[in-house]
Amino acid sequence: MSQLQAQPLTLSKSQKVWVLVSVGLGVFMSTLDVGIINVALPSLVQTFHTDFPTTQWAVLSYQLVSSGLVLGATRLGDMWGKKYLYLGGLIIFTLSSLLCGMAPGIEWLIGFRALQGLGGVFISGLGLAIVTEIFPSSERGRAVGIIGSVVSLGIALGPSAGGLILDWFGWRTIFLINIPLGIVTSFLIARVVPPSGRIAGKQKFDYFGAMLAVLTLGNFGLGMTFGQSQGFSSVNALVLLSVAVLSFLSFLVVESILEQPLLELNLFRNLHMSMGLLSGWLTFTVIGGALLITPFFLERVKEYPTAKVGLLLAVSPVLSGLIAPLAGLLSDRFGSRLISSIGLALMIGGCLGISTFDAQLTELGYVQRYFIYGIGLGLFQSPNNSAVMGAASQERLGIASGLLSLSRTSGNTVGVALIGAVFGGLIASVAAGADVSVAPLPAIVTGFQGTFRFAALILCIAAIASVLRFEKRKREHLKDKAVNIFKQGKH
């Protein structure tokens, strides 16, 4: 195993706080931007005199680039040092935001958004790795929790902030607002973040593996997108998903035989990492699906206005963000196992509570159930992320952070398709094959309730995966203890 060429200097408490602030600002900017553009899509259709499917590529181009390149970007962070790649990502993100704000046509905007995704992948992929590298294990949970709260805050503020900016200043401002924030954040990163450690010895970047990863993740994302819009039996969806599967199998073969692969497959032998990634991925399938069908229920069944729906949707991420630093602090003190298990239990209870939503639902009833769900999410996510990062060796922190980012994005993608399909299927079974858009309200209520019971089942599987890693660690600890006692007895 290669060793790090240099380790970051021991920092004072105030220096570590400034590192956390600077990294958090970058993560907040990129997270906010993901949600903020969705609000502007109708305005973009009118401004550029185009159709909605074309305009959606302004979102898809960012997502495809940022998800397709995440493994390559984070591997480079481990090889070359995370600080300067994170800083480079910030500069690219800021400059591309300026270009997006000046785009003369929808095709230009789509291209500039892809460039913005290139910057975003270094920010989202390496931010957590920098924090993990700076903070010792005794403080890691709280630091990771704070980054988690920043992500939740960005998710919560994106739609509402986007709506206000759009109403007051126009769609170009949603991109131009990144420029002053990006300049300040870049200055802070350059000044307060120490150079990251790099792997000693001659390192080769796995270009073939990186290409296969892009083919896998890009075709998977496109295939899921076409599957949702055209049906998973359509030619486009079948071809793209088939290419994704073949590319993934080829990727596994290549990575298993190379001496310096893009992704060391033996990382997944560590159950703390593999089961943590799996439980996180399953959780994000539920989150992605919930964000898809909950607005539909509130608008169709409750007939709430868009502004009210946006406020109600913010309940869960705001609560999750508020509880995340506390969850990290508790995991530092009591361990990740207890806190993450409580979090998943609360999320399961929250989903079962949400599955009782009906036409008589009140705003208070909504908040009460999503309160449980949001608190559970905050309690699970920070300890889980901390446990995954803690399971990675120092020279693999970048790729571990990238895998967490990938579990989030791919989980959301699968969740939208899976939960959406279950929701539509349950409605069709009740309303004699009626489409979701024209189904009667009782059928929508029934479909919504059944879908959240299904979501609770997914979270039960996530809980089992989460517990398995800790049980393995417990057995290994008992085995080591028994061996030590035996050796002492012989002496």
Secondary structure, 3 states (H helix, E strand, C coil): CCCECCCCCCCCHHHHHHHHHHHHHHHHHHHHHHHHHHHHHHHHHHHHCCCHHHHCHHHHHHHHHHHHCHHHHHHHHHHHCHHHHHHHHHHHHHHHHHHHHCCCCHHHHHHHHHHHHHHHHHHHHHHHHHHHHHCCHHHHHHHHHHHHHHHHHHHHHHHHHHHHHHHHHCCCHHHHCHHHHHHHHHHHHHHHCCCCCCECCCCCCCHHHHHHHHHHHHHHHHHHHHHHHHCCCCHHHHHHHHHHHHHHHHHHHHHHHCCCCCCCHHHHHCHHHHHHHHHHHHHHHHHHHHHHHHHHHHHHCCCCCHHHHHHHHCHHHHHHHHHHHHHHHHHHHHCHHHHHHHHHHHHHHHHHHHCCCCCCCCHHHHHHHHHHHHHHHHHHHHHHHHHHHHHCCHHHHHHHHHHHHHHHHHHHHHHHHHHHHHHHHHHHHHCCCCCHHHCCHHHHHHHHHHHHHHHHHHHHHHHHHHHHHHHHHHHHHHHHHHHHHHHHHHC
